[in-house]
Amino acid sequence: MWDSIWQDVTGVQPPPGERSVVLTALVALALVAVPRAWQVARHVVTIAHEAAHGVAALLSGRRLAGIRLHSDTSGLTVSKGRPTGPGMVVTAFAGYVGPALLGLGGAALLRERHALAVLWAAVLLLALLLLQIRNFYGLYVVLVAGAAVVAVSWWGSDEVQSLAAYTGVWFLLLAAPRPVLELQGARRSGRVRDSDADTLARLTRLPGMVWVVAFLVVTLGCLLVGARWLWVGA
């Protein structure tokens, strides 16, 4: 059984075709651009954002103490270790670029026609994230997201799996720049004084705006490269 599953995951699936790639991009764009849709879909970006903080903390030698996801689409990742230094900088920087980098990784898999691998990678990441969630709403959001991806991965046809994978990857790539723009808007109006950009400014003595620009450069760069890979994989 497991050998069969592994062969399916590592195997290739037929590409959806150019029209379907465009359609999935338009669906993802609507989720980002339509306010009511964005209010719900933004939870996915928050999951990726906080997961990126967590992964960066572990890779930089910090100890992950837990992750919280809130109903207003905000989140909090707590890690323990030195309050300054490269590890803290990497951890703080990872959040806003995390969704774009995940999208880029998914685009790389889809370029090689591994749509099912994209879906099961999402399941694995959500399962690992679930172990670090420390509030009930966070558990609810991750479980709902995980159940949806598992359902498509297990019972969906090859075509459905491919369309779901493309839509999810397009969404991460297209959505990633928007929170960065929202962040700068909140900073300009004085509504946010302890953002990741402000934390990085304190850690590095570089202005927070420098970090906002860095977030934007990475997210837009991933979008451009990822879009090209998705088109090639069609």
N, C-alpha and C positions, 0 to 999 in steps of 0.2 A: 504493500500500500504506500509506504513512505517513499520507496524507490520510484513509484509511479508519479507521486506528487512532485518529487524532486526533478524528475525528467520534464514534467509539465512546466515547472517554474523556470528551469534553465533552458527550456526549448524556445523556439521562435514562434511567434504568432503572426498571422497575415496582417499586413498594414491596412489601415482603414481607408486609404485613398485620399486624394487631395481635397475633394469636396468635404469629406468627413472631418479632415484636419481643420479646415476653415470653420466648419460648423461648431466643432468643439471649442475652437478659439473664441468664437462669437458668444457661445454659452458662458464660457469663463469670463469674458469681458463684461457680460451683463451682470454676473454675480459681483463683479468689482464696481461697476458703474451705477447700478440701480440701488438707491439708498436702502430700501427695505431688504433687498437680497443681501447687501453688504453687511447689514446688522447681524445677520445669521452666519453668513459665510466667513466673516471676520474671525469667528471662533477657530476656524482651521488655521488661519495665519497666526493666531495667538498660540495655538498648540505647537506649531513649528517654531515660533519665536522662543518660547520657553524651553522647548526640547533642545534647541541650539545652545541656549545658555547652559543647560545641564551637561550636554556633551562636551562643550568647550571647557567647562569647569573640571570635568573628570580627566580630559586629555591634558590639561595644564597642571595636574597634580593637586587640585582642590578636592574637598570632600563634599559631595552633594547631600544637602540636608532636607530637600523636599521642594515640590512644585505645587503652586496653587493656581487655579483658573477660576475667574470670576464671571458672573452673569453680564457684566458691562463690557466684556471682551478684553478686560485687562488680565494680567497674570503676574506672578511673582515666583522667581527661582532663588532659593537660598542655598548658598554654598559656604563652606568654612575653609579657612586658610589665611594666608597673609592678606591684609587689607589693601596692600599695594603690590606693585611689581608686575611682571609680564603676564603671569597667570590671571590676575584680576583684569588686566587690560583685554586679554583675549576673551575672557568670559563676558565682559561687558560689551565688547564689539560684536560678538556672535549673534546676538538676538535679532537685530534688524536685518542682517544679511542672511540669517538662517533659512527663511522660506525660499529665497531666491536660489541659494546653493542647493537646497533639496530639489527644487524644480529643475535646476541644471543637471543634477545627477539623474533625475527621472528622464529628462530629455535625452541624455546620453544612452540610457537603456532603451528608450523607444527608437532611437536612431538605429539600434541594432535589432529592433523588432522583439524586444523582451517586455511586452505589455504586462503579462502575468507577473513577471519578476517585480515590476514597479508596484503592483498591488500588494504582493506578499511582503515586500520591503516595508510598505506603509503599515501593514498589520504588525510586523515585528517591531517597528519603531513605536507604535501605539502601545503594544504590550509592555515594552520596556519602560515607556513613560508612565504607564499605569502603576508600576511598582513605586514610583516616586511621588505620586499625587497625594496631597495631604488635606484635601477638603472634598465635601460631598458633591458640590457642583462640578468640580474638576473630574471626579470619577464618572459622573453622569455624561459629561461632554465627551470624554475619551471613550467610554463604553459605546455610546451612540455612534461615534465616528468609526470605531473599530468594527462594530456589528455591521455597519453599512458596507465597509470595504470587504469584510469576510464574506458577506452574502454575494457580492458581485464576483469575488474571486472563486467561490466554491460552486455557485449555481449558474452564473452568467455564461452565456455562449462566448466563443472567441471574439465575435464582433462586439458584444456588450462589454467585455473586459477591455478590449482595445479602446473603445470610445470612452469608457470610464477613466482609463489610465491617461489618455490624452487630455481629457477635460481637467483632471486633477492637476496634471503637470502644467498645463496652460494657466490654470488658476493661480498656482503658486508663483509662476513667473510674472504674470500680469498684476497680481495683488501686491507683491513685495514692495514696489515703490510707494504705494499709497500710504501705508503707515508712516513712512519716512516723511512724506509731505505733511501729513497730519501732525507729526511730532514737531516739525519746525513751526507750523501754525500755532500750536499750543505754546511753544517756547516764546514765540514773538508776542503773544498776548499775555504772557506771564502766568498762564494756567498750569504750567509744568516747570518745576524747579529742580527736580531730582530724577531726570530721565537718564537713559543710558549715555546719551551725548554729554550731559552735564557730569555724569560720573567719570567718563573718559577725560573730560576737560580737567577735572580735579586730579586725576591720576597722572596725566601727561603734561599738564600746563599748556596744552593747545586749546584754542577756543572751541567751544561746543559746536559752532557752525562748521568748523573743519571736519568734525566727525559726522555731522549730518550730511555734508557733501560726500564724504567717503561712503556712507551708507548708500546714498543715491547712486554714486558711480558703480558700486558693486551690484546693486539690484538691477539697474538699467543694463549694465554689461551682461549680466546673466540672462536677462530678457532677450537681448539681441542675439547672443550666441545660442541660447536655448531654442528660440524661434527658428533659427536656421537649422538646427539639428532636427527639430520636429518636422520641418518641411522635407528634409532629406529622407527621414524615416517613413514618409507617407507612401 
